Amino acid sequence: MSDIHLLTAIAKKYARMSPSERIKKVRKLVAQSDANDRFIRKYYPEFYEEAFPTARAAGAGWGSTQPQTLSAKTR
């Protein structure tokens, strides 16, 4: 089996999983070794981002403003 076919097969397998199961498996795989971490980041960045959302993906841009700052600006 070629590398491309193997990567595609893995992607299809993970895509069929429920989001919670996929996140759990990706986190477990990444925790096993640095090589696994690099592999997932390189070939499956969407699964990595789903399992380890960044502050930017979580909406930190608008939500990071303190409520007191917002109310002070509107007064």
N, C-alpha and C positions, 0 to 999 in steps of 0.2 A: 504494500500500500504506500503510495507516495505521501509526502509531507502534506501537500495541499488537501488530499482526500482525508487524511487523518484529522487535520484542523477543521475541515468542514463537518466531519462526522461528530467531533466533539462539540462544535457549535450547535449543531442540530439537537444533540442529546440534551445539552443545557437549556436550549431554547424551549424544549418541550416540558421542562420542569416548571413547577409553580414558582413564583418569585421568592417566596420564603424558603423553599427547599434549595433553590439555586444560590441564594445569598449564603445560606448555611454551608453548602458544599464549597463555594468559592472561598469563604473565610477560613474554612478548615484546611483547604489546599494551600492557601497563601501562608498560613501559620506554620506549615510543615518545614518550609525552607525558603531562603532568599531566591533560589533558582525558580521555584514555583511562582513566587511573587513576580519576578521579571517576566516569566512566560505568560502569565495571565495579563499583566499590564501590556505586553507587546502584542499578543495575538487576540486577546478578548478584552479590550479596554471598556467596552460597554458593560460587561459582566463585572469587571473590577469596580467601575463607577457605581454600579447598582449596589454592590456589597459594601463599598467604602465611599459613600457620597462626600464630596468636598463641600466646604462652606459655601462656595459659589453656587453649586447645584442645589443646596438647601435653601437658597433665597436670601443669603446674608446681605445682599446689596441694600435692600430696602429695610429688612427686619433688623439690621444692626444699629439703626438710629434709635437712641434712647427716647422713650415716651416723653420725658420731661423736656428734651430738646425740641421735640415736635410741638408740644403745647406752648413753649416759650416763643417759638417762631410765629405761631398764629395769633399771639396776643397783641 
